[in-house]
Amino acid sequence: MGVLPFYLLFLLPLLSQAEISSKIGINYGQLGNNLPSPHESINLLTRMKVESVKIYDANPEILNLLSSTNIQASIMIPNNEISTIGSSQMKADEWVRNNVLPYYPKTLIHFLLVGNEVLTGYSEQDQQTWLHLVPAMRRIKRSLKAQNITHIKVGTPLAMDILDSTFPPSAATFRSDIRESVIIPMLEFLHRTKSFFFIDAYTYFPWSSNRQNISLDFALLRGNFYITDPASGLLYTNLLDQMLDSLIFAMSKLGYPNIRLAVSETGWPNSGDIGANIVNAAIYNSNVIRKITAKPPVGTPVRPGVVIPTFIFSLFDENQKTGPEIERHWGLLHPDGTPIYEIDLSK
């Protein structure tokens, strides 16, 4: 299918931008044996003037602690619970009853995320979960509605591997193995419920695997390097915009040009591999914060002026994360709460 005319891409829903915060959020993971207690961690978030935090479960202690703050919370259903919820409205009702009702609205739950990067795994069990993902999202939304909870948006964070490619953005398409079975039903749900397409967008990984073709400045959002999409004519000064617009083009080709984006994770590692150091991490995250919090909003070349809710990964280095060494070095803070590098989240 050819690229849609640009005027269609600009027909975003008429929203008050005030309903979407341009403040930066933080991902608060807990995969470490040396991390501060939830109480200390929430105090740190408060002192950092963070307005939004995303956790990877619905931890009761954290949600209770957040009830005494003005920090918005994004909570998550673990991947291993998706199939059960997707198969049973009773289980969805039970999850909401146990993990939302005891805290909301005193705790400002804003997003309820069903799983994390569900479409990245390829095992037989993973692929079964794929098929239950959108049904689980629908059932959870139905459970919330039954409780007259209408302000919590339901979504699911996905990784960039859902696309076949991201360059040029205008050529981007969703993977053929998920397009019909998962992506189209998901886009219909997000469109109908006015929710967000949540994406984990890391410029570090495409840069580190293709350094001969991708400028470090382009990946770090330094703004002194640019490329042009040959089909659209749009100018890109950073890799994050290129990645985000590739999603917009891919959604548009399936008939959904107006679904809003939220960056559920982004960041730069402070150690552990090539280009992973404190200087680059500070530059990247500072530039992301400057871009996302700009007033008026900057948006992307396809959607200028649009606010993009964004969560930096992550609050702490997490020494119990599995995988390569780099996985354990994305934090803004040391376990004792001191900054790994200076960064201002309060803009």
N, C-alpha and C positions, 0 to 999 in steps of 0.2 A: 504494500500500500504506500502511496506517495505521501510526502510530508503535507500535513494540513496547512491551509492558509494561516498566516500569522494572526489575522484578526480573530480567528477562532480560539487561538491560544490565550489571547488577552481577555476573553470573556469570562473573567473570574466572577464568582458570586459577589454580590454587593454586600460586603461585610464591614462592620465597624472594626478597624484595626485595633481599637482599644480592647476588644475581647480576646486578642491574642497578644501575650506578653512578648516584648522584644528583649526581655532580660535573658541572660544565659542561665541555663540549668546545669546541674551536675549529676553524673551517674555515681551512685554510692553502692559499690560492690563490697562484699564481705568475705572474699576468698583469701583470707590471711589469718595466721595464728598470732600475729603481733599487732593487730589493729586496736585502736581505741574502742571503748564501749560505745554502744549506740547513743547513750546519753552524752558522752564527750563529743561524739561525731556530730550530733545535731547542734550542740553548742558551737562547734567549729563552723558549721554551715551558717549558723545565725551570725557569728562574728564576721564571716566572709560576705555577709549581706546577700547570700544566695536566695533567690525567690522561688526556685523550683528544683526538686530533687526526684530522681528516678531510681527505684530499687528493683531488685530482680526477683521479688516475691511479694508477699503481703505480710511482712514481719510485724507481729502484733506490738512488740516493744517499740519499734521505730514509729509505727503509725500512732501509737498512744503519745509518744514524745512529740511528734509533729503537731498534735492537736493544740499544743500551747504556743505554737508559732504561727506566722503568716506564710509559711513555706508551702507552696503547692506540691502535692505528691502524685507521682505516677507509679502505679503498682503493676505487678506482673503475675500471670498464671504460668507456672513452670511447664516446660514442654511435655513432661511425662503425664500431665493431667489433661492435655488437650483432647485426646481421643475419647476419654470418658465423658468429658463435658460436651463434646461435639455429638455424642451419641445419646445424650440424656438431658432433657430439660430439667428434670428433677435434680441432677448433679450440678447443672448450671445455677439453679435457684439456691442450692445448698452452698455453693462457692460464694455467691454474692451475700447470702445470709451470714456466713462465717467470716468473710474477709472484707466486706464493705460496710454492712449495716452497723457493726459495733463502733465504727470510727467516723463515718460520714454523717452529717456535714461538718462536724467539729474539726476533723482533719480534712484539709482541703484537697480531696482526691480529684484530680483533674483528668488524668488519662488512666484507662485500664487496658493493659497490653496483654494480648493472648499469645504467650510464647515468645521466644527470642531466636531470630534467624532460623526459623523452622525449615525454610526451603533450601538451606545450605547442606543438610545431611542427605546422604543417598542410600542408606541402608534400607532394607525391606521395611523395618519398623518406622524409619523416618518417612518413607513414602506413604505409609498408612496414615501417619500424622498429617501429611500434606492434605489429604482428602478430608480430614476432620477439622482443619484449621478454620475455614470460613463458617461451617456449621457451628463451631464453638463460639465464634465471634457473634453470630446471629443470636444464639441462645443466651449468651451473656447480656447482650443488649436487651433482649426480651425480658430477662430477669430484672435488670435495672428499671426498665419501663414499668414493670409490674409493681415496683416499689416507688413509683413516681419520681425516680431519679433520672433527670433528663440532661444534666449538665456534664456528666462524665462521658468523655469520648472513648469509644472502643476501637482499638487498632492492633497492629502487630508489627514489631520492628523486623525489617528484612535487610539482608546484606546486598551489596552491589552485584553479587554473582547471580542475581535474578535476571540480569541483562546479558545478552550475547556480547555486547560491546558498548563503550561509552564515547567513542570517537569515530567520526564526528557526532555530536549529540543528535543531530537531525536524523542519523541513520540508526539510532538505537531501537532495539526491539527486545521484548521479553523472551526468555528461553522457551523453546517450543514444547519442552516436556511439562511446563507448568502453566503455559499461557491460557489454554482453554479450561483446564480442570480446576485451577486455583486462582489465577490472576484476574480473569474476567469476572468471576463471581465476587471476588474481593473488591474490585473496583466498583462494582454495582453496589455493594454494601457500604463502602466508604462514601460514595456519592449520595446514596439515599439517606445516610445518617449524618451527613455533613461532617465527617471525621477527616483525619489526616492520613496520608501515606507516610508511614514512619520508615526512615532509611538510616542504616548505619553507614556513614560515608567517611572513609579514611583515605586521604590523599597519599598518606605514607606508603601504602601497599603498592599501588600502581607505579609510584615513583621509584620505590626500592627495587621493583622487579623489571623496570624499564628505564634505567637512569640514562642510557645513551640517547633516548628520545624525549624524555620529559625533564625539563629544567627544574632544579631544586627550588628556584625562586617561584616558579609557577605552582609547585606543590605547596609551598609555604605561604601563598597568598601575598607575595611581596609586591606584585603589581607592576613590575618593570619588564615583563615578558608577556607576549600575547600571541594567540592563534586565532584564525578565522575559520568558522564552519563554512566549507565551500558551498554547501547547498543552501543554507539559510542566510549566509552573509553576516551572521552574528559574530561579534568580537568577544573573545574570552581572555581575561587577564589572570585567571587562576583556575586551578584544576577542580576545586570544589564546585564552582559554578558549572563547569563542564559536566561534572558527574550529576548534579542535581537537574540540569536541563535535559540530560539524556533520559532521565526518568519521565520528565514532563512530555517529551516527544514520544516516548514509548507508550505512555498512557493515552496520549492524544490519538495515536494510531488505532487504538482499540475503542475510541469513541468517548474517552473521559479526559478532556483537556483541562478541567477546572478543579480537580481534586487538589487540596492544599498539601504541601510537603511539611514534614517535621523531621529534623535531623535528630534521631534518637541516640546516636553516638557519633562523636568525632573527636579527634585528638591527635597527638604525636608522641611517640615513645621517648622517654628521657634516657634510655640506656638499652643495651642488649643486641644491637646489630648496626649495620651500616647506616649512617645518618641519624641514628637514634641517640640524641644527646640533649643535654639541658638547654643549650642555646637554641637549637632548632625547635624543641618543644615549646619554649617560651615565645619564640617568634610566631609559630603557627597558632597557638592558642590565643595570643594577644591579637593577632590579625583576624581570627575568627570572631572574637568578641567585638572588635571594632566594626567588623562588617555587619554582624547580626544586630548589634545595638544601635547602629547609625540612625539618626533622625534628621530628615525623613528616612524611612526604610530604603535600603538599597535593592533588595531582592536579587534576581538573576537576570541575565540578558533576555530570556524569554518572558519572565515575569518581573519587570522592574517595579520597585516600590512596594513589594509584598513582604510582610513579616514572615519569617521562618522560625518557628520554635526550635531551639537547638540545645542539646545537652552535651557538655564536654565529658569525655571519658579520660580519667576518672578522679574521684576524690583522693584515693590512696593507691600507692603501689600495693599489689596483692600477691604475696609470696607463695600462695597455694594454688594459683592458676596453673592449669596444665598447658602443655605445648612448649614451643620454643621459648628461650630465655626472654625474648622481647615481650612476651605476653604479660610478664610480671612487672613491667616498668612504664605504666601510663599515668601514674599518679601526679596530682598537684601537690600533695602533702606527704611528708614522712609519717610513719606510724606515731611519732610523738606529737604530731599536729603542726610541726614547723613546715614552712613552705620548701619544696624542692627547688623552686624558683619563684621569683616575685611575679605576681599577675593580679590584675584588678578585675574582679568579677562584679563589681557594684555599679558598673555603668548603666 
